[in-house]
Amino acid sequence: MKSSFFLSLAALALLCGGWGQTAGTAENTAAARPNILFLFTDDQRADTIGALGNPHIRTPHLDSLARGGFVFHNAYCLGANIGAVCTPSRNMLLSGRAYFRWKGNFAAGNDPNFPVSIKQAGYLTYHHGKRGNTAVEIQAKFDHNLYINEGKERVSGQPGKAIVDAAMAFLKTNRDDRPFFMYLAFESPHDPRVAAKEFLELYDRGQIPLPKNYLPQHPFHNGEQVIRDELLAPWPRTPDEIRRHLHEYYAVISGLDHHIGRLLQCLKDLGKFDNTIIIFSSDHGLAIGSHGLMGKQNLYEDGMKAPLFFTGPGIPKGRSEALAYLFDIFPTVCDWVGAPIPAGLDGLSLKPIIEGRGRGVRDTLFLSYREVQRAIRDDRWKLIRYPRINKTQLFDLQNDPYELRSLADDSSQAGRIERLMSVLRDWQRKLGDTAALASDDPQNPAFTPPTAEELATLRQKLKM
């Protein structure tokens, strides 16, 4: 009923020229339209929330939001053209476009973008987050645009506290009559992962299970295995080392959950919680021992998949296996609040799925990482191509969700591989991706890890 009410108001506003065209329009509709709180974390795997299937992590506040809202189980970052995957991810999020559309590593600030579209809908816009690796030109479009010292905050032991403290202060003192759109881009759980004792003590390190697809070392050279993230742990990745990383990772996420809980209580105390749609997601996933890897410079599920759920007024409880991109969030919010969706976006509104009017908005999903990896998946099958070494992996995600067994060498799958490769090429043409899918002079697929001395030298150069 609430959803229909918002839709009716949106239609009326559009007939009159759009939300927020005059002060009177904004004032008359502010009480009815929902606020939007968008919580966006850094490097958080899709399986690191208790309510989403991980009984070993403590996330009571996120659990409550997820259980009461609509969850997308197949939400992905499309990929990256540089090693710092968060850069293209956040630029795609705020621009609604795949990174192949840009000139350089950043989306243009003068193209249609998230904050401008929401401001045109009559919303007061607020951003607070990291400055590095982000869409600085677009973030400057927010009415309130704040940055943190991410290096300082990541070692404070209280992940997310600075952003939450500022958001609470703003909510308590804001006297603007417009509904708010608040985008909080947290610095955590990106490394260095430092959590206070109270969060570390939530876990017994020895009882934290390894990822189901844990390996001491990746079985071949994927084209990006001596990059910063992969230098966080020596080779082979021992069970004790991975459990240490997971302990710190889980503790930081629990700390972040604690401070998100403070923000939710603030909304309740101010009487704003019941009229606020909350969106939770992250810029991509992270390996942390999966497949013998540590970072997000890979196209496995662990690297590119992120949590995504919506909760609040008009949002039904539900779950979906629909294929979604993180940059779908922009048009989805526009659609939900009655703002026109700009032309030319690669993102698609997920609102029909949330409302039960459709099972999906795309049949296949394309992933890419620099020139060294490409992938395509449908509702069951996923193909990963490594053009530098002319290698293909094929996974049946229905029966092998952890991508443990590639079927690419099974002759009975030849037709499926050919079909998926054709779909992959179609996606490349659609997005303007000119990368080759094969090499005339393939590289050696074997991977030889750096020695302990070489590892120390590499870490020193990167000031790790």
C-alpha positions in Angstrom: 0.0 0.0 0.0 2.8 2.4 0.9 4.6 1.6 -2.4 1.5 2.4 -4.4 1.1 5.7 -2.5 4.7 6.7 -3.4 4.1 5.7 -7.0 0.9 7.9 -7.2 2.8 10.8 -5.8 5.7 10.3 -8.2 3.3 10.2 -11.2 1.6 13.4 -10.1 4.9 15.1 -9.6 6.2 14.1 -13.0 3.1 15.5 -14.6 3.7 18.7 -12.8 7.3 18.9 -14.0 9.2 16.6 -11.7 10.0 16.5 -8.0 11.6 19.5 -6.5 11.0 21.9 -9.4 9.7 24.5 -6.9 10.2 24.9 -3.2 6.4 24.4 -2.8 6.5 21.0 -4.5 9.4 19.8 -2.3 7.7 21.1 0.9 4.3 19.5 0.0 5.7 16.1 -0.7 8.6 15.9 1.8 6.5 14.3 4.5 5.3 11.5 2.2 8.5 10.6 0.3 10.9 8.3 2.0 14.4 9.3 3.1 17.2 7.2 1.5 20.2 5.9 3.6 22.7 4.2 1.4 25.4 2.2 3.4 28.3 1.2 1.2 31.3 -0.7 2.6 34.8 -1.4 1.2 36.0 -4.9 0.3 33.1 -6.8 1.9 32.3 -10.3 0.6 28.7 -11.3 0.0 28.9 -14.1 2.6 29.9 -11.9 5.5 26.5 -11.2 7.0 24.9 -13.7 9.4 21.4 -13.4 7.9 22.8 -14.1 4.5 24.0 -17.5 5.4 27.1 -17.1 7.5 26.5 -18.5 11.1 30.1 -17.7 12.1 30.0 -13.9 11.9 28.3 -11.4 14.3 26.3 -8.8 12.5 23.1 -8.4 14.5 22.1 -5.0 13.1 22.7 -5.9 9.4 21.0 -9.2 10.1 17.9 -7.3 11.2 17.9 -5.1 8.1 18.4 -8.0 5.8 15.7 -10.2 7.4 13.2 -7.4 7.1 14.0 -6.4 3.5 14.6 -7.6 0.0 17.9 -9.4 -0.8 19.7 -9.8 -4.1 21.9 -12.8 -3.9 23.6 -12.3 -7.2 24.8 -8.7 -7.1 28.2 -8.0 -8.8 30.8 -5.4 -9.5 31.3 -5.5 -13.3 35.0 -5.5 -12.9 38.0 -3.1 -13.2 40.4 -1.5 -15.6 43.0 -1.0 -12.8 44.2 -3.0 -9.8 42.4 -0.7 -7.3 39.0 -2.3 -8.1 37.2 0.1 -5.8 37.9 3.0 -8.2 35.9 1.8 -11.2 33.3 0.2 -8.9 32.5 3.5 -7.2 32.6 5.4 -10.4 30.3 2.9 -12.1 28.0 3.1 -9.0 27.6 6.9 -9.2 27.6 7.2 -13.0 25.4 4.1 -13.8 27.8 3.3 -16.7 30.3 0.5 -17.3 33.9 1.7 -17.1 34.4 1.1 -20.9 32.4 4.2 -21.5 34.9 6.6 -19.8 38.0 8.4 -21.1 40.5 7.4 -18.4 39.9 5.8 -15.0 37.1 8.1 -13.8 33.6 8.8 -14.9 33.0 12.4 -16.0 31.3 14.6 -13.5 29.3 16.5 -16.1 27.5 13.3 -17.4 24.2 12.2 -15.7 25.0 10.9 -12.2 23.4 9.7 -9.0 23.6 12.9 -6.8 22.3 15.2 -9.5 19.4 13.0 -10.4 18.4 12.6 -6.8 18.8 16.4 -6.2 16.5 17.0 -9.1 13.9 14.8 -7.4 13.8 17.2 -4.5 16.2 15.4 -2.1 18.8 16.9 0.1 22.0 15.0 -0.7 24.8 14.0 1.7 28.0 12.1 1.1 30.7 11.1 3.5 33.5 8.7 2.7 36.9 8.0 1.4 38.6 10.4 -1.1 41.1 8.0 -2.6 40.0 5.8 -5.5 36.6 7.5 -5.8 34.5 9.5 -8.2 35.6 12.9 -6.8 34.0 15.0 -9.6 30.7 13.3 -9.0 30.9 13.4 -5.3 31.4 17.1 -5.5 27.8 17.3 -6.7 26.3 16.4 -3.3 24.9 19.2 -1.3 27.1 18.1 1.6 30.3 16.4 0.6 32.7 15.2 3.4 35.8 13.1 3.4 37.6 11.0 6.0 41.3 10.3 6.6 40.9 6.6 5.6 44.3 5.6 6.7 43.7 7.0 10.1 40.2 5.5 10.5 41.3 2.0 9.4 43.6 1.8 12.3 41.4 3.4 14.9 39.9 0.2 16.1 36.4 1.6 15.7 35.5 1.0 12.0 32.9 3.4 10.6 32.7 5.5 13.8 33.8 8.8 12.3 31.3 8.6 9.5 28.5 7.5 11.8 29.3 10.2 14.3 29.1 12.9 11.6 25.9 11.5 10.1 24.2 11.4 13.5 25.2 15.0 14.2 23.9 16.1 10.8 20.6 14.3 11.3 20.1 15.9 14.7 20.8 19.4 13.5 19.5 19.4 9.9 16.5 21.7 9.5 16.0 21.3 5.8 12.4 20.2 4.9 13.5 18.1 2.0 13.8 14.3 2.5 17.5 13.3 2.6 19.6 11.0 0.5 22.5 10.0 2.6 25.4 8.0 1.0 27.9 6.8 3.5 30.9 5.2 1.9 32.7 3.4 4.7 36.5 2.8 4.7 36.1 -0.7 6.1 36.6 -3.7 6.1 39.5 -2.8 3.7 42.9 -3.5 5.1 44.7 -2.7 7.3 42.0 -4.3 9.4 42.3 -3.1 13.0 39.4 -3.8 15.4 39.1 -3.0 19.1 39.5 -5.8 21.6 35.7 -5.9 22.2 35.2 -6.9 18.6 38.1 -9.3 18.3 36.9 -11.1 21.4 33.6 -12.0 19.7 35.5 -14.7 17.9 37.6 -17.8 18.7 40.2 -17.7 15.9 40.7 -21.4 15.9 37.0 -22.0 15.4 36.7 -19.8 12.3 36.2 -22.1 9.3 38.3 -21.7 6.2 36.5 -20.8 3.0 35.1 -23.9 1.3 37.2 -23.2 -1.7 40.4 -22.5 0.3 43.7 -23.4 -1.5 47.3 -22.7 -0.4 48.0 -21.4 -3.9 46.1 -20.6 -7.1 46.7 -23.5 -9.5 47.9 -21.2 -12.4 48.9 -17.7 -13.2 45.7 -15.6 -13.6 47.6 -12.6 -14.8 47.5 -10.6 -11.6 49.1 -12.5 -8.8 51.9 -10.2 -7.6 49.8 -7.2 -6.9 49.4 -5.3 -3.6 46.4 -7.4 -2.3 48.2 -10.6 -3.1 51.2 -9.6 -1.1 49.2 -9.5 2.2 50.0 -13.1 2.9 53.0 -15.3 2.0 52.9 -18.4 -0.2 51.6 -21.0 0.5 48.6 -19.5 2.2 48.5 -21.6 5.4 45.3 -22.3 7.3 46.7 -20.4 10.3 47.5 -17.3 8.2 44.1 -17.3 6.5 42.3 -17.7 9.9 44.3 -14.7 11.2 43.1 -12.6 8.3 39.5 -13.8 8.6 39.5 -13.1 12.4 40.6 -9.5 11.8 38.2 -9.2 8.8 35.2 -10.5 10.8 36.0 -8.4 13.8 36.2 -5.2 11.7 32.8 -6.1 10.1 31.3 -6.6 13.6 32.7 -3.2 14.7 31.2 -1.6 11.6 27.9 -3.3 12.3 28.0 -1.9 15.9 28.3 1.6 14.6 25.7 1.1 12.0 23.5 0.0 14.8 24.1 3.4 16.6 23.0 5.2 13.4 19.8 3.1 13.1 19.0 3.9 16.7 19.5 7.6 16.0 17.0 7.4 13.2 14.5 5.7 15.5 15.1 8.3 18.2 14.4 11.1 15.7 11.3 9.4 14.4 12.8 9.0 10.9 13.4 5.2 10.8 10.0 4.2 9.6 10.2 6.6 6.7 13.7 5.7 5.6 14.6 3.2 2.9 18.0 1.7 3.7 20.2 0.2 1.1 23.3 -1.9 2.0 26.0 -3.0 -0.3 29.8 -3.0 -0.9 32.0 -2.2 -3.8 33.1 -5.8 -4.5 34.1 -8.9 -2.7 37.5 -10.3 -1.5 39.2 -13.7 -1.7 41.0 -14.0 1.7 42.1 -17.6 1.0 39.5 -18.6 -1.6 41.2 -20.3 -4.6 44.6 -19.5 -3.0 44.1 -15.7 -3.5 43.8 -12.8 -1.2 42.4 -9.8 -3.1 39.6 -8.8 -5.5 41.7 -8.9 -8.7 39.8 -12.0 -9.9 36.4 -12.8 -11.4 35.5 -15.7 -9.1 32.3 -15.3 -7.1 34.3 -14.3 -4.0 36.0 -11.4 -5.8 33.2 -9.7 -7.7 30.0 -10.6 -5.7 28.8 -8.2 -3.0 25.9 -8.1 -0.6 22.9 -6.1 -1.7 19.6 -5.5 0.1 16.9 -2.9 0.4 14.7 -2.4 3.4 12.2 0.2 4.6 8.7 1.6 3.7 7.2 0.0 0.6 10.0 -2.7 0.4 8.6 -6.2 0.8 10.5 -9.1 2.5 12.0 -11.2 -0.2 14.9 -12.8 -1.9 16.0 -12.9 -5.6 18.6 -14.8 -7.6 18.3 -12.2 -10.4 21.5 -11.1 -12.0 22.3 -7.6 -10.8 25.1 -5.0 -11.1 26.0 -2.6 -8.3 25.4 0.2 -10.8 21.8 -0.8 -11.0 21.3 0.9 -7.6 21.3 4.4 -9.2 18.4 3.8 -11.6 16.6 1.7 -9.0 16.5 4.6 -6.5 15.5 7.0 -9.3 12.7 4.7 -10.2 11.6 4.3 -6.6 11.4 8.0 -5.7 9.8 9.0 -9.1 12.9 10.6 -10.6 13.5 10.2 -14.3 16.1 7.6 -15.1 18.7 9.3 -17.3 19.1 8.0 -20.8 22.2 6.0 -21.7 22.8 4.2 -18.4 24.1 0.6 -18.4 22.4 0.1 -15.1 18.8 -1.1 -15.0 16.1 -0.5 -12.3 15.6 -3.5 -10.0 12.3 -2.1 -8.8 10.2 -4.6 -10.9 11.9 -7.5 -9.2 11.4 -6.0 -5.7 7.7 -5.5 -6.4 7.3 -9.0 -7.8 6.5 -7.8 -11.4 9.5 -9.6 -12.9 12.1 -12.3 -12.1 15.0 -10.4 -13.7 16.2 -7.5 -15.8 19.0 -9.4 -17.8 19.6 -13.0 -18.8 23.4 -12.9 -18.6 26.0 -10.9 -16.8 29.5 -9.9 -18.0 32.6 -9.5 -15.8 36.1 -8.2 -16.7 39.4 -7.5 -15.1 41.9 -5.4 -17.0 43.1 -7.2 -20.1 43.8 -10.5 -18.3 40.4 -11.9 -17.4 36.9 -12.0 -18.8 33.8 -13.9 -17.6 30.2 -14.5 -18.5 27.4 -16.1 -16.5 23.8 -17.0 -16.9 21.3 -18.3 -14.3 23.4 -21.5 -13.9 26.7 -21.5 -15.8 29.8 -19.3 -15.5 32.7 -19.2 -17.9 36.0 -17.4 -17.1 38.5 -16.8 -19.8 42.2 -16.0 -19.3 43.4 -14.7 -22.7 47.0 -14.3 -21.8 47.4 -18.0 -21.3 44.5 -19.2 -23.5 42.8 -20.9 -20.6 39.1 -21.3 -19.9 37.2 -22.4 -16.8 33.6 -23.5 -16.8 31.6 -23.8 -13.6 28.1 -25.2 -12.9 27.1 -22.7 -10.2 23.9 -24.6 -9.4 25.9 -27.7 -8.3 29.2 -26.1 -7.6 28.6 -22.6 -6.1 32.2 -22.4 -4.7 33.7 -23.0 -8.2 35.7 -26.0 -7.1 35.6 -28.0 -10.3 36.1 -26.6 -13.8 34.3 -28.5 -16.5 36.1 -26.8 -19.4 38.0 -30.0 -20.3 34.8 -32.1 -20.5 34.2 -32.7 -24.2 30.4 -32.8 -23.6 30.6 -29.1 -22.6 32.1 -27.9 -25.8 28.8 -26.6 -27.2 28.1 -24.8 -24.0 31.5 -23.2 -24.0 31.1 -22.1 -27.6 27.7 -20.6 -26.8 28.9 -18.7 -23.7 32.0 -17.4 -25.6 29.6 -16.0 -28.2 27.5 -14.3 -25.6 30.7 -12.9 -24.0 31.7 -11.4 -27.4 28.3 -9.9 -27.8 28.7 -8.2 -24.4 32.2 -6.9 -25.5 30.7 -5.3 -28.6 27.8 -3.8 -26.6 30.2 -2.2 -24.0 33.0 -1.3 -26.4 35.4 -3.7 -24.9 38.1 -4.4 -27.5 40.3 -6.8 -25.5 41.3 -10.0 -27.2 40.1 -13.3 -25.9 43.0 -15.3 -27.1 46.8 -14.9 -27.5 48.9 -15.9 -30.5 51.9 -16.1 -28.1 50.4 -17.4 -24.8 52.4 -16.9 -21.6 53.5 -19.7 -19.4 50.5 -20.6 -17.2 52.7 -21.7 -14.3 52.9 -19.4 -11.3 56.1 -19.2 -9.2 55.5 -17.2 -6.0 58.0 -14.6 -4.9 60.6 -15.8 -2.4 60.5 -14.5 1.1 63.2 -11.9 0.3 61.4 -10.8 -2.9 58.1 -10.5 -1.0 59.8 -8.3 1.6 61.2 -6.1 -1.1 57.9 -5.7 -2.8 56.1 -4.9 0.4 58.7 -2.3 1.2 58.3 -0.6 -2.2 54.5 -0.4 -1.6 55.0 0.8 2.0 52.9 -2.1 3.3 
